[in-house]
Amino acid sequence: MANQVSLALGRFASGRWRAVLQVLAVVVAVEIALHSFIVKEPLVTLILAALWLAGFFWTRRGGRGGPILIGVLSLLELVGTVFASDETAPGITIPAWILIVHVVLVGAAVVAVVMTLRSRSKTA
């Protein structure tokens, strides 16, 4: 009986983190798509935004693939933002608050991925 309650609570936590992850994936996808107006290679940013949306739909469908895709994209975004943030088009400067918001959103996505996969492994 106690094991069934624990499994039910694990499924609730997994569903809650999965919902948070889906919201973050859409917000980051929109934010990255908006970056396409200020970068040298807008096609690359639009492809990345499409991958974030694919992660949203895959996460919504279920399984581990969507959270793993979002986790990989999050890590790539963090590394790219920290080490390769000179990708803006000539004559355009990005305010610091935009970079901070981006890093916070992607960092939150990493936390949501870890919590989703952790709670899912407890229920499996």
DSSP file (Angstrom, degrees, kcal/mol; ACC not computed):
  #  RESIDUE AA STRUCTURE BP1 BP2  ACC     N-H-->O    O-->H-N    N-H-->O    O-->H-N    TCO  KAPPA ALPHA  PHI   PSI    X-CA   Y-CA   Z-CA
    1    1 A M     >        0   0    0      0, 0.0     4,-1.9     0, 0.0     5,-0.2   0.000 360.0 360.0 360.0 -46.6    0.0    0.0    0.0
    2    2 A A  H  >  +     0   0    0      1,-0.2     4,-2.3     2,-0.2     5,-0.1   0.866 360.0  55.1 -64.9 -34.7    2.7    2.5    0.9
    3    3 A N  H  > S+     0   0    0      1,-0.2     4,-2.2     2,-0.2    -1,-0.2   0.877 106.1  51.4 -65.4 -37.5    4.6    1.5   -2.3
    4    4 A Q  H  > S+     0   0    0      2,-0.2     4,-2.3     1,-0.2    -2,-0.2   0.891 109.8  49.4 -66.3 -39.6    1.5    2.4   -4.3
    5    5 A V  H  X S+     0   0    0     -4,-1.9     4,-2.5     2,-0.2    -2,-0.2   0.913 110.7  50.8 -64.1 -42.3    1.2    5.8   -2.6
    6    6 A S  H  X S+     0   0    0     -4,-2.3     4,-2.2     1,-0.2    -2,-0.2   0.899 110.8  48.3 -62.6 -41.2    4.9    6.4   -3.3
    7    7 A L  H  X S+     0   0    0     -4,-2.2     4,-2.3     2,-0.2    -1,-0.2   0.896 110.9  51.0 -65.5 -39.9    4.5    5.5   -7.0
    8    8 A A  H  X S+     0   0    0     -4,-2.3     4,-2.0     2,-0.2    -2,-0.2   0.916 111.6  46.9 -64.3 -42.8    1.4    7.8   -7.3
    9    9 A L  H  X S+     0   0    0     -4,-2.5     4,-2.5     2,-0.2    -1,-0.2   0.880 110.8  53.1 -66.0 -37.4    3.3   10.7   -5.7
   10   10 A G  H  X S+     0   0    0     -4,-2.2     4,-2.5     2,-0.2    -2,-0.2   0.897 108.8  49.2 -63.6 -40.4    6.3   10.0   -8.1
   11   11 A R  H  X S+     0   0    0     -4,-2.3     4,-2.5     2,-0.2    -1,-0.2   0.886 110.6  50.8 -66.2 -38.0    4.0   10.1  -11.1
   12   12 A F  H  X S+     0   0    0     -4,-2.0     4,-2.4     2,-0.2    -2,-0.2   0.934 112.1  46.4 -63.9 -45.2    2.5   13.4   -9.9
   13   13 A A  H  X S+     0   0    0     -4,-2.5     4,-2.6     2,-0.2     5,-0.3   0.907 112.4  50.8 -63.7 -41.1    6.0   14.9   -9.4
   14   14 A S  H  X S+     0   0    0     -4,-2.5     4,-2.3   105,-0.2    -1,-0.2   0.922 111.8  47.2 -62.1 -44.0    7.0   13.6  -12.8
   15   15 A G  H  X S+     0   0    0     -4,-2.5     4,-2.0     2,-0.2    -2,-0.2   0.879 111.9  50.4 -65.0 -38.4    4.0   15.1  -14.5
   16   16 A R  H  X S+     0   0    0     -4,-2.4     4,-2.1     2,-0.2    -2,-0.2   0.937 113.7  43.6 -66.5 -46.6    4.5   18.5  -12.7
   17   17 A W  H  X S+     0   0    0     -4,-2.6     4,-2.6     1,-0.2    -2,-0.2   0.863 111.4  55.5 -66.9 -34.2    8.1   18.7  -13.7
   18   18 A R  H  X S+     0   0    0     -4,-2.3     4,-2.1    -5,-0.3    -1,-0.2   0.899 107.9  48.9 -63.5 -40.0    7.2   17.6  -17.2
   19   19 A A  H  X S+     0   0    0     -4,-2.0     4,-2.2     2,-0.2    -2,-0.2   0.910 111.5  49.1 -65.5 -42.2    4.7   20.5  -17.5
   20   20 A V  H  X S+     0   0    0     -4,-2.1     4,-2.6     1,-0.2    -2,-0.2   0.918 111.0  50.8 -61.6 -42.8    7.3   22.9  -16.2
   21   21 A L  H  X S+     0   0    0     -4,-2.6     4,-2.3     1,-0.2    -2,-0.2   0.883 108.5  51.5 -63.4 -39.1    9.7   21.6  -18.8
   22   22 A Q  H  X S+     0   0    0     -4,-2.1     4,-2.0     2,-0.2    -1,-0.2   0.920 110.9  47.5 -64.4 -43.9    7.2   22.0  -21.6
   23   23 A V  H  X S+     0   0    0     -4,-2.2     4,-2.5     1,-0.2    -2,-0.2   0.936 113.2  48.3 -62.8 -46.1    6.5   25.6  -20.7
   24   24 A L  H  X S+     0   0    0     -4,-2.6     4,-2.8     1,-0.2     5,-0.3   0.883 108.5  54.6 -62.2 -38.2   10.2   26.4  -20.5
   25   25 A A  H  X S+     0   0    0     -4,-2.3     4,-2.1     1,-0.2    -1,-0.2   0.910 111.0  44.7 -63.2 -41.8   10.8   24.7  -23.9
   26   26 A V  H  X S+     0   0    0     -4,-2.0     4,-2.4     2,-0.2     5,-0.2   0.923 113.9  49.5 -68.5 -42.9    8.2   26.8  -25.6
   27   27 A V  H  X S+     0   0    0     -4,-2.5     4,-2.4     1,-0.2    -2,-0.2   0.928 113.8  45.4 -62.5 -44.7    9.5   30.0  -23.9
   28   28 A V  H  X S+     0   0    0     -4,-2.8     4,-2.8     2,-0.2     5,-0.2   0.887 111.0  54.1 -66.9 -37.6   13.1   29.3  -24.8
   29   29 A A  H  X S+     0   0    0     -4,-2.1     4,-2.3    -5,-0.3    -2,-0.2   0.922 111.4  44.9 -61.4 -43.6   12.1   28.4  -28.4
   30   30 A V  H  X S+     0   0    0     -4,-2.4     4,-2.1     2,-0.2    -2,-0.2   0.918 113.5  50.3 -65.6 -43.0   10.3   31.7  -28.8
   31   31 A E  H  X S+     0   0    0     -4,-2.4     4,-1.2    -5,-0.2    -2,-0.2   0.911 112.1  46.7 -62.9 -42.2   13.2   33.6  -27.2
   32   32 A I  H  X S+     0   0    0     -4,-2.8     4,-0.6     1,-0.2     3,-0.2   0.891 109.8  53.9 -67.6 -38.7   15.7   31.9  -29.6
   33   33 A A  H >< S+     0   0    0     -4,-2.3     3,-1.1     1,-0.2    -1,-0.2   0.887 106.1  53.0 -62.1 -37.4   13.4   32.6  -32.6
   34   34 A L  H >< S+     0   0    0     -4,-2.1     3,-1.4     1,-0.2    -1,-0.2   0.801  99.1  64.3 -67.4 -27.5   13.4   36.3  -31.6
   35   35 A H  H >X S+     0   0    0     -4,-1.2     3,-2.1     1,-0.3     4,-0.7   0.720  80.8  81.6 -65.7 -19.5   17.2   36.2  -31.6
   36   36 A S  T << S+     0   0    0     -3,-1.1    -1,-0.3    -4,-0.6     3,-0.2   0.700  84.0  61.4 -62.4 -16.4   17.2   35.5  -35.3
   37   37 A F  T <4 S+     0   0    0     -3,-1.4    -1,-0.3    -4,-0.2    -2,-0.2   0.665 111.4  35.8 -80.6 -16.2   16.7   39.2  -35.9
   38   38 A I  T <4 S+     0   0    0     -3,-2.1    51,-2.1    -4,-0.2     2,-0.2   0.331  99.1  86.5-122.8   8.1   20.0   40.1  -34.2
   39   39 A V  B  < S-A   88   0A   0     -4,-0.7    49,-0.2    49,-0.3    48,-0.0  -0.694  75.1-122.6-109.9 163.9   22.5   37.3  -35.2
   40   40 A K  S    S+     0   0    0     47,-2.4    48,-0.1     1,-0.3    -1,-0.1   0.876 107.4  39.9 -68.5 -38.3   24.7   36.8  -38.2
   41   41 A E     >  +     0   0    0     46,-0.3     4,-1.3     1,-0.2     3,-0.5  -0.767  64.0 171.2-115.5  83.6   23.2   33.4  -39.1
   42   42 A P  H  > S+     0   0    0      0, 0.0     4,-2.2     0, 0.0     5,-0.2   0.801  75.2  63.0 -66.1 -27.2   19.4   33.6  -38.5
   43   43 A L  H  > S+     0   0    0      1,-0.2     4,-2.2     2,-0.2     5,-0.2   0.899 100.8  52.2 -64.0 -39.0   18.8   30.2  -40.1
   44   44 A V  H  > S+     0   0    0     -3,-0.5     4,-2.3     1,-0.2    -1,-0.2   0.914 109.8  48.8 -62.8 -42.8   20.8   28.5  -37.4
   45   45 A T  H  X S+     0   0    0     -4,-1.3     4,-2.4     1,-0.2    -1,-0.2   0.888 110.3  50.8 -66.3 -37.7   18.8   30.2  -34.7
   46   46 A L  H  X S+     0   0    0     -4,-2.2     4,-2.1     2,-0.2    -1,-0.2   0.878 109.7  50.6 -67.7 -35.9   15.5   29.2  -36.4
   47   47 A I  H  X S+     0   0    0     -4,-2.2     4,-2.1     2,-0.2    -2,-0.2   0.909 110.6  49.4 -65.7 -41.4   16.6   25.6  -36.6
   48   48 A L  H  X S+     0   0    0     -4,-2.3     4,-2.2     2,-0.2    -2,-0.2   0.899 109.7  51.4 -64.0 -39.7   17.5   25.6  -32.9
   49   49 A A  H  X S+     0   0    0     -4,-2.4     4,-2.1     1,-0.2    -1,-0.2   0.900 109.1  51.1 -62.5 -39.5   14.1   27.1  -32.1
   50   50 A A  H  X S+     0   0    0     -4,-2.1     4,-2.3     1,-0.2    -2,-0.2   0.873 108.1  52.3 -65.2 -36.7   12.5   24.3  -34.1
   51   51 A L  H  X S+     0   0    0     -4,-2.1     4,-2.3     2,-0.2    -2,-0.2   0.892 107.6  51.6 -65.9 -38.9   14.5   21.7  -32.2
   52   52 A W  H  X S+     0   0    0     -4,-2.2     4,-1.9     2,-0.2    -2,-0.2   0.904 110.9  48.3 -63.1 -40.2   13.3   23.2  -28.9
   53   53 A L  H  X S+     0   0    0     -4,-2.1     4,-2.4     2,-0.2    -2,-0.2   0.880 108.9  53.4 -67.2 -36.4    9.7   23.0  -30.2
   54   54 A A  H  X S+     0   0    0     -4,-2.3     4,-2.5     1,-0.2    -2,-0.2   0.899 107.4  51.9 -62.9 -39.2   10.4   19.4  -31.2
   55   55 A G  H  X S+     0   0    0     -4,-2.3     4,-2.4     2,-0.2    -2,-0.2   0.879 107.9  52.7 -62.5 -38.2   11.6   18.7  -27.6
   56   56 A F  H  X S+     0   0    0     -4,-1.9     4,-2.4     2,-0.2    -2,-0.2   0.955 112.5  43.0 -60.4 -50.9    8.3   20.2  -26.4
   57   57 A F  H  X S+     0   0    0     -4,-2.4     4,-1.7     1,-0.2    -2,-0.2   0.877 114.7  50.1 -66.4 -36.9    6.2   17.9  -28.5
   58   58 A W  H  X S+     0   0    0     -4,-2.5     4,-1.2     2,-0.2     8,-0.4   0.897 111.7  48.3 -67.9 -39.7    8.3   14.9  -27.7
   59   59 A T  H  < S+     0   0    0     -4,-2.4     3,-0.3     1,-0.2    -2,-0.2   0.891 109.9  52.9 -65.1 -39.5    8.1   15.6  -24.0
   60   60 A R  H  < S+     0   0    0     -4,-2.4    -1,-0.2     1,-0.2    -2,-0.2   0.851 105.3  54.8 -64.6 -34.0    4.4   16.1  -24.3
   61   61 A R  H  < S-     0   0    0     -4,-1.7    -1,-0.2     1,-0.2    -2,-0.2   0.807 114.4-118.6 -70.2 -29.6    4.1   12.7  -26.0
   62   62 A G     <  +     0   0    0     -4,-1.2     4,-0.3    -3,-0.3    -1,-0.2  -0.491  65.0  86.9 115.3 173.3    5.9   10.9  -23.1
   63   63 A G  S    S-     0   0    0     -2,-0.2    -1,-0.2     1,-0.2     3,-0.0  -0.281  83.4 -76.9  88.5-176.5    9.0    9.0  -22.7
   64   64 A R  S  > S+     0   0    0      1,-0.1     4,-2.1     2,-0.1     5,-0.2   0.617 107.0  83.3 -96.8 -15.5   12.6   10.1  -21.9
   65   65 A G  H  > S+     0   0    0      1,-0.2     4,-2.6    -3,-0.2     5,-0.2   0.886  88.9  50.9 -60.8 -43.2   13.6   11.3  -25.4
   66   66 A G  H  > S+     0   0    0     -8,-0.4     4,-2.6    -4,-0.3     5,-0.2   0.949 112.0  44.9 -62.8 -51.7   12.0   14.8  -25.1
   67   67 A P  H  > S+     0   0    0      0, 0.0     4,-2.3     0, 0.0    -1,-0.2   0.873 113.9  51.3 -60.6 -34.8   13.6   15.7  -21.8
   68   68 A I  H  X S+     0   0    0     -4,-2.1     4,-2.5     2,-0.2    -2,-0.2   0.926 110.3  48.6 -67.6 -42.8   17.0   14.3  -23.0
   69   69 A L  H  X S+     0   0    0     -4,-2.6     4,-2.6     1,-0.2     5,-0.2   0.928 113.0  47.6 -60.3 -45.0   16.8   16.4  -26.2
   70   70 A I  H  X S+     0   0    0     -4,-2.6     4,-2.4     1,-0.2    -1,-0.2   0.877 110.7  52.7 -65.0 -36.5   15.9   19.5  -24.2
   71   71 A G  H  X S+     0   0    0     -4,-2.3     4,-2.3    -5,-0.2    -2,-0.2   0.921 110.5  46.4 -63.4 -44.1   18.8   18.7  -21.8
   72   72 A V  H  X S+     0   0    0     -4,-2.5     4,-2.4     1,-0.2    -2,-0.2   0.926 113.9  48.3 -64.3 -44.4   21.3   18.5  -24.7
   73   73 A L  H  X S+     0   0    0     -4,-2.6     4,-2.4     1,-0.2    -2,-0.2   0.883 110.2  53.2 -63.2 -37.5   20.0   21.7  -26.2
   74   74 A S  H  X S+     0   0    0     -4,-2.4     4,-2.6     2,-0.2    -2,-0.2   0.929 109.7  46.8 -62.8 -45.9   20.1   23.4  -22.8
   75   75 A L  H  X S+     0   0    0     -4,-2.3     4,-2.5     1,-0.2     5,-0.2   0.909 112.3  50.2 -64.3 -40.8   23.8   22.5  -22.4
   76   76 A L  H  X S+     0   0    0     -4,-2.4     4,-2.7     1,-0.2    -1,-0.2   0.906 111.7  49.1 -62.0 -40.8   24.6   23.6  -25.9
   77   77 A E  H  X S+     0   0    0     -4,-2.4     4,-2.8     2,-0.2     5,-0.2   0.913 111.2  48.9 -65.3 -42.9   22.9   26.9  -25.3
   78   78 A L  H  X S+     0   0    0     -4,-2.6     4,-2.3     2,-0.2     5,-0.2   0.939 115.0  44.0 -62.9 -46.5   24.7   27.5  -22.0
   79   79 A V  H  X S+     0   0    0     -4,-2.5     4,-2.7     1,-0.2     5,-0.4   0.925 115.9  48.5 -64.0 -43.8   28.1   26.7  -23.5
   80   80 A G  H  X S+     0   0    0     -4,-2.7     4,-1.8    -5,-0.2    -2,-0.2   0.881 112.8  47.3 -64.5 -38.8   27.3   28.8  -26.6
   81   81 A T  H  < S+     0   0    0     -4,-2.8     4,-0.2    -5,-0.2    -1,-0.2   0.900 117.9  41.1 -69.8 -40.4   26.1   31.8  -24.5
   82   82 A V  H  < S+     0   0    0     -4,-2.3     3,-0.2    -5,-0.2    -2,-0.2   0.907 130.5  23.1 -75.5 -41.5   29.0   31.7  -22.2
   83   83 A F  H  < S+     0   0    0     -4,-2.7    -3,-0.2    -5,-0.2    -2,-0.2   0.668 129.7  34.7-104.2 -17.7   31.8   31.0  -24.7
   84   84 A A     <  +     0   0    0     -4,-1.8     3,-0.4    -5,-0.4    -1,-0.2  -0.284  66.1 132.4-133.2  49.8   30.5   32.2  -28.1
   85   85 A S        +     0   0    0     -3,-0.2     3,-0.3    -4,-0.2    -1,-0.1   0.224  51.2  87.9 -89.7  17.4   28.4   35.2  -27.4
   86   86 A D        +     0   0    0      1,-0.2    -1,-0.2    -3,-0.1    -5,-0.0  -0.055  53.8 108.2-100.3  32.5   30.0   37.3  -30.2
   87   87 A E        +     0   0    0     -3,-0.4   -47,-2.4   -48,-0.0   -46,-0.3   0.362  45.3 120.3 -90.6   4.9   27.5   36.0  -32.8
   88   88 A T  B    S-A   39   0A   0     -3,-0.3   -49,-0.3   -49,-0.2     3,-0.1  -0.298  71.8 -99.1 -71.6 155.6   25.6   39.2  -33.2
   89   89 A A    >   -     0   0    0    -51,-2.1     3,-1.7     1,-0.1    -1,-0.1  -0.326  54.7 -79.7 -67.5 154.8   25.3   41.0  -36.5
   90   90 A P  T 3  S+     0   0    0      0, 0.0    -1,-0.1     0, 0.0     3,-0.1  -0.302 116.8  20.1 -59.0 136.2   27.7   44.0  -37.0
   91   91 A G  T 3  S+     0   0    0      1,-0.2     2,-0.5    -3,-0.1    -2,-0.1   0.440 100.1 107.4  86.9  -0.1   26.4   47.2  -35.3
   92   92 A I    <   -     0   0    0     -3,-1.7     2,-0.4   -54,-0.1    -1,-0.2  -0.941  47.1-168.1-115.0 130.8   24.1   45.4  -32.9
   93   93 A T        -     0   0    0     -2,-0.5    -4,-0.0    -3,-0.1     0, 0.0  -0.938  16.1-137.4-114.7 141.2   24.8   45.1  -29.2
   94   94 A I        -     0   0    0     -2,-0.4     5,-0.0     2,-0.0    -6,-0.0  -0.840  23.4-121.3 -97.5 126.2   22.8   42.8  -26.9
   95   95 A P    >>  -     0   0    0      0, 0.0     4,-1.1     0, 0.0     3,-0.9  -0.330  21.2-120.3 -62.6 149.0   21.9   44.3  -23.5
   96   96 A A  H 3> S+     0   0    0      1,-0.2     4,-2.3     2,-0.2     5,-0.2   0.823 109.3  63.7 -61.4 -32.7   23.2   42.3  -20.5
   97   97 A W  H 3> S+     0   0    0      1,-0.2     4,-2.5     2,-0.2    -1,-0.2   0.833  98.3  55.2 -65.3 -30.2   19.7   41.6  -19.2
   98   98 A I  H <> S+     0   0    0     -3,-0.9     4,-2.3     2,-0.2    -1,-0.2   0.924 109.5  46.3 -67.1 -43.0   18.8   39.6  -22.3
   99   99 A L  H  X S+     0   0    0     -4,-1.1     4,-2.5     2,-0.2    -2,-0.2   0.895 112.6  50.8 -64.6 -39.2   21.8   37.3  -21.8
  100  100 A I  H  X S+     0   0    0     -4,-2.3     4,-2.5     2,-0.2    -2,-0.2   0.929 110.9  47.8 -64.4 -45.3   21.0   37.0  -18.1
  101  101 A V  H  X S+     0   0    0     -4,-2.5     4,-2.7     1,-0.2     5,-0.2   0.913 112.2  50.8 -61.2 -42.4   17.3   36.1  -18.9
  102  102 A H  H  X S+     0   0    0     -4,-2.3     4,-2.6     1,-0.2     5,-0.2   0.934 111.5  46.3 -61.6 -47.2   18.5   33.5  -21.5
  103  103 A V  H  X S+     0   0    0     -4,-2.5     4,-2.5     1,-0.2    -1,-0.2   0.891 113.2  49.9 -64.6 -39.5   21.0   31.9  -19.1
  104  104 A V  H  X S+     0   0    0     -4,-2.5     4,-2.5     2,-0.2    -2,-0.2   0.930 112.3  47.3 -64.9 -45.0   18.3   31.8  -16.3
  105  105 A L  H  X S+     0   0    0     -4,-2.7     4,-1.9     2,-0.2    -2,-0.2   0.930 115.5  44.2 -62.2 -45.8   15.7   30.2  -18.6
  106  106 A V  H  X S+     0   0    0     -4,-2.6     4,-1.9     2,-0.2    -1,-0.2   0.887 112.8  52.3 -69.2 -37.5   18.1   27.6  -20.0
  107  107 A G  H  X S+     0   0    0     -4,-2.5     4,-2.1    -5,-0.2    -1,-0.2   0.903 108.9  50.4 -62.3 -40.8   19.4   26.9  -16.5
  108  108 A A  H  X S+     0   0    0     -4,-2.5     4,-2.6     1,-0.2    -2,-0.2   0.868 107.5  54.3 -64.0 -36.1   15.8   26.3  -15.3
  109  109 A A  H  X S+     0   0    0     -4,-1.9     4,-2.4     2,-0.2    -1,-0.2   0.893 106.3  51.8 -64.3 -39.1   15.3   24.0  -18.2
  110  110 A V  H  X S+     0   0    0     -4,-1.9     4,-2.4     2,-0.2    -2,-0.2   0.927 110.8  47.9 -62.4 -44.4   18.4   21.9  -17.1
  111  111 A V  H  X S+     0   0    0     -4,-2.1     4,-2.6     1,-0.2     5,-0.2   0.924 112.0  49.5 -61.8 -44.2   16.9   21.7  -13.6
  112  112 A A  H  X S+     0   0    0     -4,-2.6     4,-2.4     2,-0.2    -1,-0.2   0.873 110.0  51.6 -64.3 -36.6   13.5   20.7  -15.0
  113  113 A V  H  X S+     0   0    0     -4,-2.4     4,-2.7     2,-0.2     5,-0.3   0.947 111.4  46.6 -63.4 -48.1   15.2   18.0  -17.2
  114  114 A V  H  X S+     0   0    0     -4,-2.4     4,-2.5     1,-0.2    -2,-0.2   0.925 115.0  46.1 -61.3 -44.9   17.0   16.5  -14.2
  115  115 A M  H  X S+     0   0    0     -4,-2.6     4,-2.6     2,-0.2     5,-0.2   0.879 112.6  50.8 -67.3 -37.4   14.0   16.5  -12.0
  116  116 A T  H  X S+     0   0    0     -4,-2.4     4,-2.0    -5,-0.2    -2,-0.2   0.946 114.7  42.3 -64.1 -47.8   11.8   15.0  -14.8
  117  117 A L  H  X S+     0   0    0     -4,-2.7     4,-2.0     2,-0.2    -2,-0.2   0.868 115.3  50.9 -68.8 -35.4   14.2   12.2  -15.5
  118  118 A R  H  X S+     0   0    0     -4,-2.5     4,-1.4    -5,-0.3    -2,-0.2   0.941 113.3  43.6 -66.7 -46.9   14.9   11.6  -11.7
  119  119 A S  H  X S+     0   0    0     -4,-2.6     4,-1.2     1,-0.2  -105,-0.2   0.836 113.4  52.9 -69.9 -30.1   11.2   11.4  -10.9
  120  120 A R  H  X S+     0   0    0     -4,-2.0     4,-1.4    -5,-0.2    -1,-0.2   0.880 106.3  52.3 -70.6 -37.1   10.5    9.2  -13.9
  121  121 A S  H  < S+     0   0    0     -4,-2.0    -1,-0.2     1,-0.2    -2,-0.2   0.801 106.7  54.4 -70.5 -26.4   13.3    6.8  -12.9
  122  122 A K  H  < S+     0   0    0     -4,-1.4    -1,-0.2     1,-0.2    -2,-0.2   0.819 111.2  44.6 -72.9 -30.2   11.7    6.5   -9.5
  123  123 A T  H  <        0   0    0     -4,-1.2    -2,-0.2     1,-0.2    -1,-0.2   0.707 360.0 360.0 -86.0 -19.8    8.3    5.5  -10.9
  124  124 A A     <        0   0    0     -4,-1.4    -1,-0.2    -5,-0.1    -2,-0.1   0.482 360.0 360.0 -79.8 360.0    9.7    3.1  -13.5
